[in-house]
Amino acid sequence: MSTSTLRITVVQDAPLPRDIAGNLARARAALAASDADLLVFPELFLTGYQTERLSELAIDTDDPRIAALASACREAGTALLIGFVEPSEDGFFDAYLAIDRDGRVLPAIRKTHLFGGERDVFRAGDSITPITLSGARIGVINCFEIEFPEVGRTLALRGAELLIAGSANMHPYELDHRTAVTARALENRVPVAYANRVGSESGHDFCGSSRIVAPDGTTIAELDTETRGELTAMLELGAGGDGATAMLAQRRPALYEA
């Protein structure tokens, strides 16, 4: 199996609540300073974790502010994944904005599994499909989705070489995501990069613990529950497991329930 490498940076930070301009400026500054192939921010980073008056916060992917962010990606030669609120004719999506290193803006990646009160304000996406950024096939997982093995497995079966999970996970659920991130890597034999936010907003205390995990479940790099910072790692993609650890090749789907 052919392999490649990808230099990835995960950002752990607290967005400015309802301040899209300020959060866009942070993203552009991070891009300008980056030497990574791919830069990853947490869930809903452009808006903060907000569930009210979403019409004031929603941005179309063809918005001029997104075009400016795409230009920053092109100038840096760095792809970007960052959470935002996407509008639609029927409501709003908790989504990920994906911009490739050449400035090409991909269709938004909509969160398919909504947590708690999110179901009251967001629509659920209905697609689980890898995307290509910086030449790598990537499966994007949005927060609560990391707790569903089916999401990561579906992305891996559809060709994802790397799983990226962006989150706004809060206390007391730190252990849930810490365990799930390691499990998704180990069971699919692909690296997993997890970008969670910190700080307090909308009545929640967010628990950080961003990390990058190797296909064998080893933690390559991690941050604590409060520190703002970045993690950078050079990841080998496409190696997967072999022999006894070739997990996908040893599946017996006829025995499993859907």
N, C-alpha and C positions, 0 to 999 in steps of 0.2 A: 504493500500500500504506500502510495506517495505521501510525503509529509511536507508541511510548510511551517513557517513561524509567523507569529503575530505579536507585536508589542502593544500591550493594552494598559491603559491607565484607568483606574476606578476612582471616582471622586466621592468622598464622604463629607457632606456639608449640610447646612441648614439654609434652605432658600428663604428669600424675603417674602413674607406673606402678601399675596395679591400684587406684587411688584414685578410685572413681567419685564419692564425695561431694565430694572436692576439685575434680575436673574439672567437676562440675555447678556448683559454686560459682563457678568461673571463667567458665563460660558465662553464668550469671545476672548476674554483675557486668558482663560485656561487653554483655549486652542492656540493662542499666540505663543504661549510658553511651552507648549507640548512638543515632545519628540516621539509621541506614540503613533501607532497606526490607527488606533481607535480609542476614543475618550468616552467614558460612560458616566452619566449622572443619575441620581435617584429618580424614583417615580414622582410625577407631577412637580418636577423641579422648577419649571418655568412659572408656575403659579403659586407654589406652596400647596400644602394639603388642605384644599378648600372644597366644600360641598355646597356652598350657597352662592346665589347670584352668579351662576356659571356663565351666563351670557356676557358678563363683563370681562371674562377671562379666556373664553374660547378663541382659538386662533386657527384659521385655515392654513393648510400647508403651502398655499400660494400667497400668503400674506407677505408684504414687503419686509417685515421684521424677520421672517424666516429666510427670505432671500439674502438678507444681510448676514445672517448666521451661516448660510450656505457659502457665501463668499469667504467668510472667515475659515471655514473648513478647507476650501480650495487653496487659500493662501498658505495655510499651515500644512496641507497635505495630510490631514488627519480626518478620519471619519468620526461621526458623533452619534451617540444615542442619548436622548434626554426626554424626560417625561413632560407631558403637557395635556391640556384639555382640548379635545378636537370637537368642533361643532358638526352637527348633521341636521338634516331636515326634521328628524324625529326626536332630537335631544342631543346629548353630549356623551363623549367617550373619554374614559381614562385611557390615554394612549401614549405610545412612544413615538417620538419624532426620530427618524433615521436619515442621516445625510452622509453620503459617501465622501471619500477624500477628494474627489473631483468637483464637489459641490452639488452633485445630483441629489435631489430630495426624493426619497422613496415614499410610497403610500404609508400612511400612519399604521402602526401596529396596535390594534385595539385589545384591551384587557378582556379576556374571556370569562374569568372567574372573579366576581366582585365580592368584596368582604363586607359583612355587616351592613351598615347604613349606606354604603356605596350603591347598593342595589336600588335605593330610593331616588338617586339623582343621576346615575349613569346608566347607559345602555350597555349590554354585554356584547363584546365582539364575537364573531362566529368563525374565525379562521385561525388555524395553528400551522404556520408555514415559515420555514427558514427564509432569511434574506441574505444577500451578499453585500458585505462591506469590506473594503480594502482587500478584495480578492478572497475572502474567507466566507464560508457558509455558516451563518450564525442563527441560533434559535433564541429569540428574545422572550423572556419570561417576566411578567409584571407582578411583583409582590405576591399576593395570595396564591397565584398560579404555581409558585415554587412548591407549595404543599401538596400538589396533585402530581403523583408520579406519571400519570398519563400524559400530561403536557410535555414534560421533558422527554419522555420516551417517544412520543409522536414526533417531536422535532428531530430527535436523533435518527429515528427510522426514515425520516424524510431528508436526511442528508446533513444535518447540522454537525459541524466539527467542533463547535464551541457553544456553550449555553451561557447567556448573559442575563442575569436577574437583577432588575432594578426594583427598589422597594421604598416604601414609607412605613416600614414595620415599627411597631411601638411596643413598649413594655405592656403586659408581661410576656410577650411572645418571642423574646430573643432566642430561647432554646429551640423553638419550633423551626425557625429559619436556619439557625446554625446547623441543626441536624439535617434539615431538608437539602441544604446546599451540598453538604458532603454526600448525602445519599444519591442525589441526582448525578453527581460526578461519577461515583463509584458504580452505580447500576448501569450507566450508559457508556462508561469508559471514555468520557470527554471532559475537558477542563470546564470549570464553572467560575465565572466572575460575578460577584455579588456586590452591588452598590446600594447601600442603605443610607438614609439620612439620619441626622442627629437634631437635637434641639426640641423645643416644645411649640405646638401650634394646634389650634382648633380643639383644645382640651386633651391632646395626646402628648405623651413624652416618648420620643422616638429613640430607638435603641442601637443605632449604628451597627457595629460588628461586621463592617464590610470585609470581604475576604476574597482571595483567589485560591481556588482548589484544583489540584492536579487530578488527572483521570483515575489515579489509584486512591483518591480520597485524602491525600496529604495536603495540608494547608501550606500554600506557598508563601502567602503574606496575609496579614490581617490587621485591623484596627480595633480599638476598644469601643465601648458603648457611647462615648462622649466626644472624642477628639475629632476635630475637623482636619482632614488631610487627604492624601492620595496614596494609592498603591499602584505600583507599576511592575509588570512581569513580562518576560518574553515567553510566550506559550508555543509549544509544539502542537500542531494540529494534524489530524489525520492518522495518528499512530494507533489510537484505540487500544483495545486489548487483543491478545492473540492466545491461541491454544485454550487453556482452561478459563482464561479471563475474557474471551471474546463473547461478551454477554449477548449482543444482538444476534450473533450467528447461532447461538444455542437456544434461542427462544422456541417454544412449541405453541404457537398461537391457537391451534385447534383445541387446546385444553383450557384456554382462558375464557372467562366471561368478558363481555365488552365493557 
